[in-house]
Amino acid sequence: MVKKKKTLLRLIKLYKVKKGMLVFSIILVLITMGIDLYLPRILGDAINYFESVIKYELPIKEAFRTFIDFAMLFLLSAMLLSLFRFRQWYTISKLRMYILHYLRCKIYGKIQEMEFGFFDDKPTGELISVATRDMERARMFYGEVIFMGIEISLYIIGSFIMILYLDIKLSIVALSTTPITIFFVTRYAKNLLPKWRASNDQYDYINSTLDENITGVKVVKSFNREIPEIKKFNGFSEKYVDKCFSAFNYWATRMPTMELMFGICIPLSLAYGGYLVIKGNLLVGDLSTCLFLLINISQRLRPLGRIIEMTQIATSSGDRIFEVLDRKPAILDSDKTISFPDGSGNVRFENVRFSYNGNKKILDSVNFEVKAGETVAIVGSTGSGKSSLVGLLSRFYDPDDGRIYIDGVDIKQVALEDLRKHISLVFQETFLFSGTISENIAYGKPDVSQEDIEKYARIAQADEFISKFPKGYETIIGERGVDLSGGQKQRVAIARALLTNPRVLVMDDCTASVDSDTEVKIQKAMKKLNAKRTTFIISQRISTIKQADRIIVLDSGKLVQMGTHDELINQKGVYRNIFQDQTEDAAA
């Protein structure tokens, strides 16, 4: 319960984004509520006047003119109410959109600043759910819950004040069932929150499954798994529907009880008010005003139920939103950062140990030094720690122990932005963005000239296929580069990495989809460039790695061999086994 209140308070505090607009919105709410409360009073006064006309036999013409005045007053008040309501709706809508814009940007910014480990813990589907569905529920909260709740609360308070002014004893009868109603509302609301949280969690399974199957559609189809995947998705969706129905059913079966509890006050007030009228202690119009107000309150209880329901949903979604916003990045700049020193990419690992989330050890006591301008290949079986090792260079992760130096400086002392300007990676899984080929190549350096874009595309052997497209470099590729083949995407990614002219270049199995002839051309074209930078190449192809100045061999997270191709081929160990396996496969 404490957490729920804290979440609600944090959601409400976001109104500080536009304080002036918030104050103006509240003023408009007060005006509309004042007019709305005044309308039953006009009708009550008209009925009182009608009673006096009959009682004192007032002239018909005079009475008719007075009734016309009452009618015009009611019409004018209703028109003003309509105008102010429209202005209120418009202002609140603007305020809501400003808040959601602020919140959406905060969430996106937080996701962007998080380290790789965050995405290892958080499924993509869950993050998408937070940024879309939970934001939509926040929109409903700011649009429906807060100000509608304020309106209803003000109307109820104002109504009871007016009834109290009419007759104290009548107000006690009118208020008699309110404590019971509040008890039921509070009890139901408390029990509803975990049901909505359960439905939220189930929705994440739907999003995750959808994301996995769209991303991996080729795998699904190649293994003929469409039907099982459809059944799995339908199962998750059915469970989500069941959990939503559980929450709906809980509220729907209890809402009538709440309405009934309050509704009893209307016949009680009618009976007691009628007794007061007969006794001459209350005017008929005043009793009518009381009943009008109670009926209006009763009609507002159903939206109040919706507000309570949406508050539970918004609280559940708010928990998830703030869970993301409150997560502090594990990898941050040090308190006193230094500028990246001059140099050409000397890299040194000192007793580096690394594990994911403190669990399985990935790298264990890795020590080596790479001189500036060297090309070093990293070899090892799957899971030996190759990608993890180069990922530490850019501080996608931080080691559990040990230090990494580039040009004599501990990389933790350099600002992340500065560090990553000097390191480029071509990942094993090539990712391209929707847009033109030129935009993708220039992604890391948007202000580069077209001449440079084409220069590095030629080095990466990408120009030969780009120039064949009708629009050349302005060809728009689909989402994630689906319009290009695997080899073409890899060559564009290589051009993108080279264009930033990094001090350290990491190529993580990035030529796996490129044919041998093209790979040789890429290597030759890069040879001059690589003389000015340190290059790490992760590959299982002997033809790729044997050209390296040195080869690092990893086995179960440990550096077990290091040397040139010729040196390692003459030693017993992992490298020679890999070489022999590939030679035998080629011969076969």
C-alpha positions, 0 to 999 in steps of 0.5 A: 500500500505504501509503494502504491501511494508512493507511485501515485505521488510520483505520477502526480508530481510530474505535473510540475513540468507545466506548473502554470498550465496546471494552475490554470486547469485547476481554476477552470475545474473550479469554475465548471464545478461551481456552475455545475453545482449552481444548476440544481440550485436554480431548479430548486429556487424555481420550484420554491417560487412555483410553490409560493405562486400557488400558496400566495396566488401571485399574478400569472403574468408576473409569475410567468416572467419570473419563470422565464428569468429562471429559464434564461438563467439556467440556459445561460449557466448551461452555456457557460458550463459548456464553454468552460468545459471545452476550454478545460478539456483543451487545456488539460489535453495540452498539459497531458501531452506535455507530461507524456512528452517529458516522460517518454523522452526520459524513458528513451534517454534512460534506455539509451544511457544504460549499459549492455548488462541492462539489456541482458536482464530486460527482454526487448518485449518488456522495454517496448511494453513500458515505452508503449502500453504503459505510456498509453495507460499513463496517458489515460491516467493524466487524461481521465483519472486526475482531473475527473477525480478532482471534479467528482471529489469537488462536486461531492464536497460542494453538494454536501456543503449545499445540503448542509446549508439547506438543513443540517439534519437532512445532510446527516441522512444524506451522508449516512451511507457515505462511510460504508461506501468509502470502506468498500471502495478502499477495500476493493481498490486494494485487492484490485492492484495485484490483479492488474500487475499480474495482467501487465506481467503476462502482457510482457510474454506476448510482446517478447514472443512477438518480438522474437518471432518477427526478428527470427521469422526466417528460423521459424519458417525454415524449421516449419515451426509456424503452427507451434509458435502460433499456439504458443502466442495464442496461449500467452494471449489467452492467459492475458485475457483471463487475467484481465477478465479476472480484474474486470470481473472482480470490479464489475461484481463489486461495483453494484454493491458500492453504488447500492450502498450510496444509492440508499441515501436517496430514498432515505433523504426523500422520506425524511425530507418529505417529513420535514416538508410536511412539518413545514421545516423545509421547502419543496424546492430545497428538498428537490435541490438535495435530491438533484444533487444526490442523483448527480453524485450517484451518476458520478459514482460510475465514472468514479469506479472507472477512475479507481480502476484506471488508478490501479492500472496506472499504478501498476504501469507506473511501477514499471515506468519508474523501475526503468527510470530509477535504474542507475547505469552500472557503467558511468564516467569517473568523477574526474575524467581526463582527455583521451591521450595522443597515441595510435592505440596501444592496448594492455590488459592487466589481470582482467577477470569478467563475469556476467552479473557475477555468475559464470566466469567469462574471462579469467586473469587475461594479460597481454599487450598489443602495440599500436598499429598491430593487427591481432586476431582472437581465436577460440571455441564458442563461449571462450570469451572472444566477444566479451574481451573486445566488448570490454574495450569500449566499456560495454561492460566493466571487468570484475577485476583488473585494468585495461589501458589504451595508450597508457591510460586506464579506460575508466579514467576517460569519458565514455563519449571520448573513449568510444569516439576512438573505438569502432566495432563491426559486430557479428550481428550486422544491424543497419537502420532504415534509411539510405545507404549513405546515412547508414555508412555516415551514422557515426559521423553524420557531417562527413562528405559524400566523397569520404562515404564513397571512399570507405565504401570502396575500401569495404568492397561495398561500392561495387554493389551500391553503384549497381542500384538505380539510386546508388548511395541514396537507395533506401534500405528496409528496416534492419537492412532487409533489402540487402544480403548478409554479405552486403550488410556486413560490407556496409557495416565495415565502411561505417566503422572505418569512416570514423577513423578509429584508433582501435578497430574491432571486427567481430566475425564481420566477414562471415557472410562475405565470400573468400575473394571479397574478403581478400580484397577487403584485407588488402584495401585495409592493410594501409589503413590498419598500419595507423591503428590497432585492429582486433579481428575475431574469426574462425577462418584461418585464411583471415587470421593467419595474416594477423601480426599476432594471434591470441587463443582463448579457451574457457576464458583463459589466454592459453596461447599467443603468437604468429600463425607460424609459431602457433602452428608448430605448437601443440594446443588449441590453435593447431587443433583448429587449423587441422580441423579446418584443413581436414574439412577443406580436404573433405 
